[in-house]
């Protein structure tokens, strides 16, 4: 069931999203060669708790950390460990916050130092996929308009669009209906209605679309070892279109 939010709930979700946006501003300068994934995770957890929030992913279905940190060929759900970033890596950072009972969700892929032109292009196209998907949210549009916006730009660039994972409603829970695939699926295609809060999150591979889950039951990697990028915003559907509730002010 899709939960439409009332103005009070939207205000709560907006505050949760504002804190999450601040977390990314705080983390970005720390994404450097030599930093460990565990260091980034600890920093993030401390930042959230000091400001009265709770890491929404920590303990969710047993996930053991505050951040999903997905380096290079890791698509999503990477578990922070002692691995240290090296120049040329790309790292997907995905996190959610619960603040006063309201949830936010956002992700970004960042370069570690200078990266290859291929990595740069993958990141910029995936980011544009997210921008186009948000622009597709307008009066009368449906979930498939978001899916089509992502899929067409990614495939035009020769990239693989991950099918097994998708965007979703968010706000009162971490994951709510509807599912928002990044390809036009045969599944439900509800209309987008003012008061919906949704997380749109293209996951795009430089190679084929195929992915597999590692033995830790979380880490999703590309089957062919190619790079993958992931961007995500929590968005409010309004009567005129969409408002981004999370943002990157950098
Ligand atoms: Mg999400």
Boltz pocket constraint, residues with backbone or C-beta under 6 A from the ligand:
constraints:
  - pocket:
      binder: B
      contacts: [[A, 105], [A, 106], [A, 166], [A, 167], [A, 168], [A, 174], [A, 199], [A, 201], [A, 232]]
      max_distance: 6.0
